[in-house]
């Protein structure tokens, strides 16, 4: 089994689009705000992360993430070591 490492950290307040240097499959998004955060990873996958929640999943390959938020958040992707 290949070890995965945290890479491509991001954080912000408000809307953001982050492009990665290749396809990714593992994503962590932490909603530090007081309202729902919505994000789309890739073309077809959209999720809602409630305040205080952590999204930590392996998902369909994606090369970018678009976040819609009024509060603060942080996150990263994992990639093979």
KACOR-V731177 format. One record per residue. N is the residue number from 1. RES is the residue in three letters. SS is DSSP state (H for helix, E for strand, - for the rest). NEAR is the number of other ideal C-beta (glycine too) atoms within 8 Angstrom. Layout:
N_RES_SS_NEAR / N_RES_SS_NEAR
//
This chain:
1_UNK_-_2 / 2_UNK_-_5 / 3_UNK_-_6 / 4_UNK_E_9 / 5_UNK_E_8 / 6_UNK_E_8 / 7_UNK_E_8 / 8_UNK_E_10 / 9_UNK_E_8 / 10_UNK_E_10 / 11_UNK_E_7 / 12_UNK_E_10 / 13_UNK_E_7 / 14_UNK_-_6 / 15_UNK_-_7 / 16_UNK_E_9 / 17_UNK_E_8 / 18_UNK_E_9 / 19_UNK_E_6 / 20_UNK_E_12 / 21_UNK_E_4 / 22_UNK_E_5 / 23_UNK_E_7 / 24_UNK_E_13 / 25_UNK_E_10 / 26_UNK_E_11 / 27_UNK_E_15 / 28_UNK_E_12 / 29_UNK_E_14 / 30_UNK_E_11 / 31_UNK_E_15 / 32_UNK_-_8 / 33_UNK_-_12 / 34_UNK_-_4 / 35_UNK_-_8 / 36_UNK_-_8 / 37_UNK_E_14 / 38_UNK_E_11 / 39_UNK_E_13 / 40_UNK_E_8 / 41_UNK_E_11 / 42_UNK_-_11 / 43_UNK_-_3 / 44_UNK_-_5 / 45_UNK_E_10 / 46_UNK_E_7 / 47_UNK_E_8 / 48_UNK_E_7 / 49_UNK_E_14 / 50_UNK_-_7 / 51_UNK_-_9 / 52_UNK_-_5 / 53_UNK_-_8 / 54_UNK_E_8 / 55_UNK_E_12 / 56_UNK_E_5 / 57_UNK_E_6 / 58_UNK_E_4 / 59_UNK_E_10 / 60_UNK_E_8 / 61_UNK_E_7 / 62_UNK_E_14 / 63_UNK_E_9 / 64_UNK_E_10 / 65_UNK_E_14 / 66_UNK_E_9 / 67_UNK_E_14 / 68_UNK_E_7 / 69_UNK_-_16 / 70_UNK_-_5 / 71_UNK_-_12 / 72_UNK_E_9 / 73_UNK_E_16 / 74_UNK_E_11 / 75_UNK_E_13 / 76_UNK_E_10 / 77_UNK_E_12 / 78_UNK_E_12 / 79_UNK_E_10 / 80_UNK_E_6 / 81_UNK_-_6
//
